C-alpha cells in the first residue's frame, strides 16, 4: 500500500477550491497530484492512504471538497472506496467530512453528469470509463472564471 | 518498705491494655490515611475539573473573539484561515481529552470546527481576497449567518461544563 502525505508530497499550505482563487487550491492538488496517484492505484490495483495530518494551516472545506470530490467524479465511488483510505487521525472530522459529506454528493454529480468547473487549463487527466483508464482533457476551462 | 510485685494476671492485664492502645492507634492511623487519600483523590478530580472548566471558558472566549473579529472586518483572508485553524486545533485537543476522561462526545463543538469556516468560505469577498491576502469585510448575509451560528451554539460550551461537573469523581 502506498502512502501519500499532502503536507510533504504536495504542500504544507493549502488554499481554497479553485485555481483562479488561490495558490495550492483543491483543483490544483487534484490535477497535479491526486489524479496521478489514483491512476497508479487503479493501474496496479493497489490501495493507497492519503494522510491529511501535518499541514501548517489546516484545510478549508472547499479544498477537500474539490479535490476528493473530483476523485469520485472521475473514478467512481465504488473504486475510490475500495482503493483509497483517508488518514486524519489528528482531526478525524476531516476524514468523516470526506466520507459522509463529499463522496455522496460527488457520486450523485457523477451519476447525473453534473460537470465540475475548471478554472485553469489542465494537462490531460485520467478518468475511469467502463472500467478502463482513459486520459484526456475532459472539461475545458470555464471562461467566466478567467480572472 | 513495701515491694511491688506483678502477678501473671497483672502482666496479662498490662499486655491487653498495650495491645488495645496499639490497635486504637493503628485504626486511627488507617482511618486518617484513608480519609486523606480519598480527600486527595477528590481534590485531584476537583482540580482537574476546574482546570478543564478554565480551558472551556478560554475556548469560548477564543471562539467569540474569532467570530467578532471576522464580523468586524479588517482581518486578512489568510489570517482568517490561520486563526480558524488555531481555534480548530484547540477544540480538537480539548474534545479528545474530554472524550477520554469524561466520555463526552468528540463532536460536541463541531459547529465551530466545520460550519464556521464553511460559512466564511462561501463569501465571495473572502474568496476573492484570498490569493493576495487582502483585508476582508464580509457581506451582510455572511455576518448574519455568523451571528446566528454564534447565538445558536454558544450554549454548547456550558453544556460541556455541565457534563464535566455532573460526572462523579
Interface residues (C-beta under 8 A of the other chain):
Chain A: X15 X16 X17 X21 X22 X23 X57 X58 X60 X61 X62 X90 X91 X92 X93 X97
Chain B: X78 X81 X82 X84 X85 X88 X89 X92 X106 X107 X110 X113 X114 X117 X118 X121 X127 X128 X130 X131
